[in-house]
Amino acid sequence: MDYETVFTQHIHGLRSEGRYRIFADIKRQRGAFPTASRIDADRSREVTVWCSNDYLGMGQHPVVVEAMHRAIDEVGVGSGGTRNIAGTTHFHVELEHEIADLHGKEAALLFTSAYVANDATLSTLVQLMPGTIIFSDAKNHASMIEGIRRGRGAKQIFRHNDIAHLEELLAASPAGVPKVIAFESIYSMDGHISPIAAICDLAERYGALTYLDEVHAVGLYGPRGGGIAERDGVMDRVDIINGTLAKGFGVMGGYIAAKRNICDAIRSFAPGFIFSTSLAPPVAAAALASIRHLKRSSVERTRHQERARTLKARLATAKIPVLGNPSHIVPVLIGDPVHCKAVTDALMERHGIYVQPINYPTVPRGSERMRLTPSPVHTNAHMDALVEALSSLWSACPLSCGSTVRLAAE
C-alpha cells in the first residue's frame, strides 16, 4: 500500500476543487480588535479581521482578560485532569451555576467545546433511551449530525424550519417511542432564525424532548444574553440548551443546560465528558467573567445589532449580493469555490482585509460565500474600507466570469 500517494491524492482533489484551505497566521492586537498582524515568512502587516466568531469582542474585554490573569496567579494554568479525577475546580462549579442561571435551568454541564457537547449529548441520549427517534433540521451543525450518527438510533430529517413537515414526521411515528427534536436557534451560514415556540408546541403535542443549539445566539440576544429562546420568552419550554463560550462570550468551551437529572445522566454516561481533561481554570474564570458582564450589560448587544444592520444596508446599496436574514449573520454569496477563494485572497493581499472563504461541506456546493462578522468595535471607517474593496472587485468582474475573477485576484 502506497500510503503517501493516498493522502496526496486526497489533498490534490481538494486543491483541484478550489477547497484547499491555507490558514492565515495572525496575531490579534490586544485592545485593538479587529486589527491583527498577519505573519508571513518574510514580513508582518496589519489586517482588519472580518470573519471572527468573537462576535462582541469579549476576548479582548478588560474584565475578561483580568479574570484570566487573576486565575493564573491564583491556581496556575492546567486543570490537572478530567472532572472525575482532580479536574473539577471551583471555577468550573461557579461557571456551571452561572450558565444554569443564564438559561433558567436547574443545572449545566461544561465541555471542552460546543462540538463535543453536541456530539456527546446527542449520542448518549439515544443510548440512554433505546428506540429513540431524533428529528433533525436539515441544516443542523456538523456536530449535531455527528452526535446523532454516533448514537446509531433512528433519525428523521425535516426540511429546514418547516413546521408542517416536522409535524408530518412526528405524527407518523409510534406514539410510545422516545423522541428528540434537535434544531438550532440561528443557522450561522444563512442567518435564519428557527420558530422555537412552534417547535415546542409540536414537542408538547407529540411527547418529544427539545434540544436547541444556541451557539450563535448566546451572549448576543435576550435581555441577559441567554439567546433567542430568552429573547422570545420560551427558554422554560426547551428541555436541553447547547451553547458555546467561544463566540459571543469570546473565550473557549461548550455546555448544555437542562434539568438536573439530564445533566447528571450525561455527566455519568457520556465518554466525551468522562474521558476529557476539563477546561483550564483560567479559561473557565474568563468565561465566568464574560457571562456575568453580559448578563448586566446590553451595550455590546445593542451596538452589535446596529453594526450588523448598517453593514447589510451598505452592502445592499453597493449592489453586493448579501443574503437577507433577520439575524446578525452577514453572508455574501459568490457561488463558486475558486471564485470565493480568489476574492478573499484579493481582499487580504490588496486591501489588508481578512475574510475566510466558506465552501463545501460547510455549505452546499454552488452556495459558496464569504461570511462577514461585524462586531461592536468595527467602525464606519472599517466598513468604508470593506465596501470599497468589495465594490472594486465586483466592478472588475461581477463574479459571473471565472477567468476574470482569477485575474483580478492575482
N, C-alpha and C positions, 0 to 999 in steps of 0.2 A: 504494500500500500504506500503510495507516494503522498504522505500527509501534507507536505508543504504545498503540493500542487492543488490539493482540495481547498485549502484556505486561500491560496492565491486566486483561484477561480471565483470563489465567492466574493472576494474583495473586488476583483475585476468586474464582476457583474454589477456591483453597486456603483462603481465608477462609470460604467457604460450607461447606466440609467440616470446618472446625474444625482444619485442619492448618497454618495460617499461623503461623510462628514469630516471636516477638519476643525478641530477645536481651536477657538480663539484663546490665546494665552493673555489674560488680562489681570490687572491688579486694581481693584476698586480703591478709590482715594477716600479715606475716612473723612466724613464731614463735607464731602464734595460730590456725593452721588447726585446725578447719574454720570459724573465724569469718572473715567477709569484710564489706566495706562495699558495700552496694548504692547506686549513684549514680542518682538521678532528676534531672529538670531542676531541681527546686527543693529537694531535700533529699538527705541521705545517712543511711542507717540500717544498723545491724548485722544481718546474717543468718547463719544456720548453713547451710553447704553440705552437701547430702546427695546430690549427683549427680556429684562429681568422679571422673575416672578416675585421679587421683593416689592410687591405692589405699592406699599406705603412707605418704603424706605426705612422700615423699622430696624433693619440690620445695621444701620448707622446711627440710630437714635441714641442720644447720650444716656438715657435711663437704662436702655438695654445693654449698651457697652459697659456701663459702670457696674451693672449687676453681674455680668460675666467676670469682670476683673475682680470684684469683691469675692465671688465664689472661688476663683482660683486662689486668691490669698488665704481663704478660709480652709479649703479642703483639697487643693491641688487640682489635677486635670482629669484623671480617669475615674471611672465608677468602680472598678475592681471586680466586675463580673456580671453575671446575669442577675435578674431581680431576685431569683431564688437563692443565689449564692453571693452574698456580700454586695450586690449591685443595687440595692434599694437604699437611697439616701433620703434625708428629709426634704431635699429639693424635689425629688420625684413624688413624694407623698403630697407636698404642697401643690405641685403642679397639677396632679390628678384632681385634687379638690377644687382647684381654680377652674379647670376645664369642665368638671361636672356642674359647677355653679354657672358657668358661661352658657351651658346648654339646658339648664334646668333639669338635669338628670341626677339620679341617685349616686352614680359612680362614673369613673372614666378609667381608661387603661392606656398607658403610654407604649408606643412602639418606636423603633428607630426611624421609621418613615411612614407616611400615609400609604405608600405602596404595600409595605409589609403589613400594615394594619388591615387593608382591604383583603389582601391575599390570605392572611392568617385567619381573619374573622369569617369571611365567607366560606372558606373551605371547611373550617371547623364547625360552623353552624350545620352544614349538611351531615357531617359525621355524627354530631350530637342528636340530630333529628332524622333518623333514617326515613327515606321515602320523600324527603323534601323536594319540592319543585321551586326553582328560583326563576322568577320572571324578571328579565334583564332588559333595560332600554338598549336599543340598537347602537347607541353612540356612547355607551359606558366606557370608562377608563380601561386601559390595558390591565391595570392591577385588579380591577373588579372581574374582568373576563378571566384572568389567570386564576383568581381565587375560586370562581365558580367551576372552572375546568378541573382544578385540583380536588375539589370536593367530590367529583365523579358522580354527582347526582343528576337528576333530570333538570333540564332548563328549557325555558320558553323565551324567545326574543320578541319583544313587542316593538312596533315601529316607533321611531323617536318621538317622544312626547305625545303619543297617540293614545288618548284615554279610551277611546272606543275599542281599539284593537286590544289594549290591555284587558278591558272587561270581557271581551270575547274569549280571550285565552283563559282568564280566571273562571269564567262561567263553564268552560268546557272541562275543567279539571275536577277530579273527585273531591267531594265536599270535605271528607275527613283527613285529607292529606295535608301535612305541614307545607306552608307556602311562605316565600320571602319575595318581596318586590324590591329590587335593587335599582337605584337610579341616582342621578346627580342633581344638584340644585342649579349649578351653572356649568354648561358644557363649554370647556375652555377654548376649543378651536373655532366654534361658531358664535359663542356668546349667548346661546339660547338659555332661557330660564324655565325650569320644569314647573308644571302645575301641581305643587306639593299637596295642597288641600284636596284637590280632586283625586289624587292618587291615594291619599289617606282615607277618603270616603270609600274607595273601592276596597282597600285593605280591610276596613272595618266590616264591609258588607260580605266579603268572602273569607274572612278569618285569616288574613295574611299579616306577617310581620313586615314592617317597612325598614329598609336600610338605605340611608341617604348619605351620599358623598358630598360634603360641603367644602372640599379643599380649596376651590377657587372663590369661596364666599366668606369664610371665617375671617374675622377681623375687618372685613370690608363692608358688610351690610348688617343692618339691625342696630338698635339703639346702643347696644354694648358690644357689637362685633360678633354676635352669635351666628350670623349668616342669613341666608334667605328665609329659612324656617323661622328665625326670630323676627325678621322684618315683616313676614306675612302672618305672624301670630299663631303658628302651628307647630312650634317645637314640641309641645306636650303630646302631639299626635304621632310623632315619629318615634319609632322604637329604638333604632340604633343610628347614631350620627357618627360619620367618619370625618375627621378633619386633619389639617396639617399645621405644623408650627413653622414651616419653611417658606410660606408665601406671604399672606397678609401679616403674619407675626414676625417674619423676617429672620428666623433662626433655623432650626432643624428638628425633625422628628414628626411623628404622626400619632393619632389616637383614635379610640372610639369612646363614645359616651352613651350610656344606656342605664337600664335598671341594674341594681347591684348584682343580682344573680346572673344576668347575662355577662357582665364584665368578669365576674368571678369564674364562670364556666370557660370563657375564652382564655383567661389567665391560667387556668388549670389544665387545659387540654390542647391549646394551640402550640405546635412545635415552633412556629415563627416567633412566638413570645418566649416560650420556656428556654430555648437554647440560644437566645441572642443577648449579647452583652448590652446592658442598659445604656441609655444616653449619658454622655459625660455630664457630671453635675453642673459645671459652668454653663453648658448648653441649656440644661433644664432651668437653671436660675435665670438665664437671659430670656427664655421663653416665658417664664413666670412673670417677669417684669414687663414684657411686651403685652401679654394678655391683660394684666392689671391696668396698665396705662390706657389701652384701647377700650377697656370697659368704661373708663371715666371720660375719655376724650373722644369727641366726634370730629374734631378739627381735621384730622388726617382723612377720614372717610369723606367728609364734605368736599374737601379740596380735590381728592382723588376722583370723585364722580364728576366734578366740574371739568377737570383736566381731560377726562375721557370724552365727555360731550364736546368739548371745544376741539379736540383733535379730530374726532369724527366729522364735525361740521367743516373744518378746514380742509380735510382730505376730500370730502364730497365737493366742496366749492372748486377745488383744484382738479376735479374730474379723475381723481384716483379711485379705483374700484374697491372702496371699503364696504364690507358686508354689514348691513344694518342689523342691529340687535338691541335688546333693552338693557344690556349689562355693560360692564367696563371693558370687555374684550374688544380689541380693535383689529380684526383680520383684514388684510389687504390681499385680494385674490389675484393670483398670477396664472395658475392652471397648468404649469409645466415645470418639472423638477430642474431641468437645465437652465431654463429662463430664471427660475426663482433663485438659484444659486448665483447666476450672473448678476442679477440685480443686487443681492445682498453683498456680493464681492465688490461691486462698484461703489455701493454706499460706504463700505469700510475703507477701500483704497483711495477713493477720490474725495470723500466727504467726512471721513472720521466718524461715521455713524455705524454702530454695531447692532445688527439685527440678524438673527439666525433664520435660514430658510426652514419651513415646515413642510416636510414631504411624507410620502407613504413610508411606513404604515401608520404614522401619527394621524394623517388624514387620507381619505380615499385618493387613488390615482386620478389625476385630472383636476384636483382641487387644491393643488399646492399653493402655498401662501406665505406671506410674512404675517407674524402676529406681534403687533406693537403693544407695548405695555406702558402707557403714560403713568406717572406717579405724581404725588403732590409736589415733588421738587423738580419736575420738568417745567421749565419756564416757557414763556411765549417765545423767547429767543431760540430755545431748543426746538420748538415747534416750527418756527420760521425756517431754520436750517433744514429740518427734516422734510417739510413740504416742498421747499425749493429744490432740494436734491431729488426727491421723487418726481417732481414735475419735470425736471431736466431729463431724467431717464425716460419718462413716459413720452416726452416730446421728441426725443431722439428716436424712439420706437415704441409704439403703443402695445408692445408685447403680443402682437399677432404675427410677427416675423422673427423667427428664432435666430437666424444668422445675424440680423442687425442688432438684436439684443446682445448677442455674444460679443460683437464688435464694440458695442457701446460700453460693455463692462470691462473690456480688456485694455 
